[in-house]
Amino acid sequence: MAIGIDGDFSPENLISMRAHQAIEVTESGLRDVSLVLGAAKSSTTIAGRIRAESGTLPPNTRPIVTLGRMNSKQDARTEDEEDIFVNNGGSGGFAQAKPDGTFEIKNVAPGTYEIEVGALTSKLEEWYTKSALVGGRDVLNSGLTVSGVPLSIDAVVSPGGAALEGVVKDHNQQLATNVLVLLVPDTARERRHSLYKTVTTDQNGHFILRGIDPGDYTAYSFDDIEDNAWFDADAMKRYSNDGVKVTLRVGEKTQTQLRLVLVQ
């Protein structure tokens, strides 16, 4: 089936269009149909600065700012409902900060993004992002909404990251080696994928996670679980009684012991 419509339908223009209305075509064909195309929202530039909460960043450290898609549950679509005319890439882009801490990310498409600050060095291993101010409002948990208007981010990083240390034991109370440990943030922050932490236990069943944002979490250990399954809150409900609730505080190390969950 082909539908002839006046206008430029080149692939690069199709990427920015949206199609929301399903059309049923019968054996008699399709008649008297008009298609109204709204103007595509333009991309924009996100600029800003990364600064230390107090003092300065470690020497020769140039953090990297990444904008990752932050989709709400209401925005989730099934495979059949997916909009083929929209390029919903997983990232809005990234940039490495200059020596003065400033950065610029160009051509960011409209959407809501999680702001994540990292580095290519272990010097920031115990640091965490404390706030990301846009117009005086902290958007770390709500996400950065981009709608074609240039925005500026004031990101503050702190050396007071929390740590979680412990061991994992199986149902026979034996130390569980080479198994996954997973840290899941509380409901208020579940859309921030960067807060989900994973690590594998060593030969002594021991693990440690550093540089964690302070707050409430649930810690789990699995013998086998599908990658990224932990981002699905509904799927994780089946393990609601298998995790350990922990409250991680600024600059403190919390000790815990986990029971290995056998995934059926």
C-alpha positions in Angstrom: 0.0 0.0 0.0 1.3 3.5 -0.9 -0.2 6.8 0.2 0.8 9.8 -1.9 1.2 13.0 0.2 2.7 16.3 -0.8 5.8 17.2 1.1 9.3 16.1 1.8 9.3 12.5 3.1 13.0 12.1 3.1 14.4 9.7 5.8 16.0 12.5 7.7 12.6 14.2 8.0 10.7 11.1 8.9 12.9 10.7 12.0 11.4 13.8 13.7 7.7 13.0 12.8 5.2 11.2 15.0 2.3 9.0 13.9 -0.3 8.3 16.5 -3.5 7.3 14.7 -4.1 3.8 13.5 -5.8 3.6 10.1 -7.7 0.5 9.0 -7.6 -0.1 5.2 -10.3 -2.3 3.8 -10.4 -4.1 0.4 -12.1 -1.1 -1.2 -9.0 1.0 -0.5 -8.4 4.3 1.3 -10.2 7.5 0.4 -10.7 11.1 1.7 -7.8 10.8 4.2 -5.8 13.9 5.1 -2.6 13.8 7.1 -1.6 16.8 9.2 2.1 17.0 10.1 3.0 19.1 13.1 6.2 21.0 13.2 9.1 19.0 14.6 10.6 20.2 17.8 14.2 21.3 17.2 17.2 20.0 19.1 19.1 22.4 21.4 22.3 22.9 23.2 22.8 22.1 26.9 25.6 23.9 28.6 26.7 24.1 32.2 29.4 23.7 34.8 30.5 20.9 37.2 31.9 22.1 40.6 32.9 20.5 43.8 30.7 20.9 46.9 33.6 22.3 48.7 37.1 23.0 47.6 38.1 21.7 44.2 38.1 18.5 42.2 41.1 16.2 42.3 43.9 17.4 40.0 43.8 16.3 36.4 40.2 15.3 36.7 37.8 16.2 33.9 34.4 14.8 34.6 32.0 13.6 31.8 28.4 14.6 31.8 25.9 12.2 30.2 22.3 12.7 29.4 20.4 9.4 29.4 16.7 9.0 28.5 14.4 9.0 31.5 11.1 7.4 30.4 8.2 7.3 32.8 5.9 4.2 33.1 3.2 6.2 31.4 5.5 6.7 28.4 6.2 3.0 28.1 4.9 1.4 24.9 4.5 -2.2 23.7 6.4 -3.3 20.7 3.2 -3.0 18.6 2.6 0.5 19.8 6.1 1.8 19.2 6.3 4.9 17.0 8.3 4.1 14.0 8.7 7.7 13.0 10.6 8.7 16.2 14.3 8.1 16.9 14.2 7.5 20.7 17.9 6.9 21.2 19.0 5.9 24.6 21.1 9.0 25.1 20.9 12.7 24.6 24.6 12.9 24.3 27.7 13.5 26.5 30.6 15.9 26.9 33.8 16.0 28.9 34.2 19.1 31.0 36.9 21.6 30.3 39.6 22.3 32.9 37.4 25.1 34.3 34.5 22.7 34.7 32.3 24.0 31.9 30.8 21.8 29.3 28.5 21.9 26.3 26.3 19.2 24.7 25.0 20.0 21.3 22.0 18.7 19.3 20.0 17.3 22.3 16.6 16.2 21.1 13.4 17.0 23.0 12.7 14.6 25.9 13.4 14.0 29.6 16.9 13.0 30.6 18.8 11.8 33.6 21.9 13.8 34.3 24.9 11.6 35.2 28.4 12.8 36.1 31.3 10.4 35.8 35.0 10.2 35.0 37.6 8.1 33.3 39.7 8.0 36.4 39.3 6.3 39.8 40.0 9.7 41.5 36.2 10.2 41.6 35.3 6.7 42.7 34.0 7.8 46.0 32.2 10.9 44.7 28.6 11.3 43.9 26.4 13.9 42.2 24.7 15.9 44.9 22.6 18.2 42.8 21.9 19.4 39.3 20.3 22.9 39.3 18.4 24.3 36.3 17.0 27.7 36.9 17.5 27.2 40.6 15.6 23.9 40.7 17.2 20.5 41.4 16.3 18.1 38.5 18.3 15.1 39.6 15.3 13.0 40.5 12.7 14.5 38.2 14.9 14.7 35.1 16.0 17.4 32.8 13.2 18.3 30.4 14.4 19.5 27.0 12.0 21.2 24.6 14.1 23.1 22.2 15.1 25.9 24.5 18.8 26.2 25.5 19.4 25.3 29.1 22.2 25.6 31.7 23.1 23.1 34.4 24.9 23.8 37.6 26.1 20.3 38.7 27.5 19.9 42.2 29.6 16.8 43.0 30.6 15.7 46.5 33.3 13.4 47.9 30.9 12.1 50.5 29.6 9.1 48.6 28.3 6.3 50.7 29.6 2.7 50.6 27.9 -0.7 51.1 30.0 -3.7 52.1 29.0 -7.2 53.0 28.9 -10.9 52.2 26.4 -13.2 50.5 25.4 -16.6 51.9 23.4 -19.4 50.2 20.6 -21.4 51.7 23.1 -23.7 53.3 24.8 -20.7 55.0 27.9 -21.2 52.8 29.6 -18.1 51.3 28.4 -17.5 47.8 31.2 -16.7 45.3 30.9 -15.1 41.9 27.2 -14.1 42.3 25.5 -10.9 41.5 24.8 -8.2 44.1 22.3 -5.6 43.1 21.4 -2.3 44.8 18.0 -0.8 43.8 17.0 2.8 44.8 13.7 3.7 46.6 10.5 4.3 44.6 11.1 8.1 44.6 14.3 7.7 42.6 13.6 4.5 40.6 13.7 6.3 37.3 17.4 7.2 37.8 19.1 4.2 36.2 22.5 5.4 37.4 21.5 4.6 41.0 21.1 0.9 40.3 24.5 -0.6 41.2 25.8 -4.1 40.5 28.9 -6.0 41.6 30.1 -9.6 41.8 31.2 -11.3 45.0 34.8 -12.4 45.2 36.2 -15.8 46.2 35.2 -15.2 49.8 31.6 -14.1 49.1 32.6 -10.5 49.8 31.5 -7.4 48.0 31.8 -3.6 48.3 30.2 -0.7 46.4 31.5 2.8 46.6 30.5 6.3 45.6 26.8 5.7 46.1 24.3 8.5 46.4 23.1 8.6 50.0 19.5 7.4 50.5 17.3 4.4 50.9 17.9 1.2 48.9 17.1 -2.5 48.7 20.0 -4.9 48.3 19.7 -8.3 46.6 21.9 -11.1 45.5 20.9 -13.4 42.6 22.4 -16.6 41.3 21.1 -15.7 37.8 18.9 -12.9 36.5 18.4 -11.4 33.1 20.4 -8.2 32.5 18.5 -5.0 33.2 15.5 -6.9 34.6 15.9 -4.8 37.7 14.7 -1.7 35.9 11.2 -3.3 35.7 9.6 -2.5 39.0 6.7 -4.9 38.3 9.0 -7.8 37.6 11.0 -7.1 40.8 7.9 -7.3 42.9 8.3 -11.1 43.0 11.5 -10.6 45.0 10.0 -8.1 47.4 10.7 -10.4 50.4 14.2 -11.4 49.3 16.0 -8.0 49.6 17.5 -6.2 52.5 16.5 -2.6 53.2 19.5 -0.3 53.8 19.8 3.4 54.5 23.1 4.8 53.2 24.4 8.0 54.7 26.9 10.6 53.5 30.5 9.5 53.8 29.6 6.3 55.8 30.1 2.6 55.0 27.2 0.4 55.9 27.7 -3.4 56.5 25.1 -6.0 55.5 24.7 -9.7 54.8 22.6 -10.9 51.9 20.9 -14.2 51.2 21.3 -15.6 47.7 18.1 -15.6 45.7 17.7 -18.6 43.3 16.0 -17.4 40.2 13.5 -19.9 38.9 
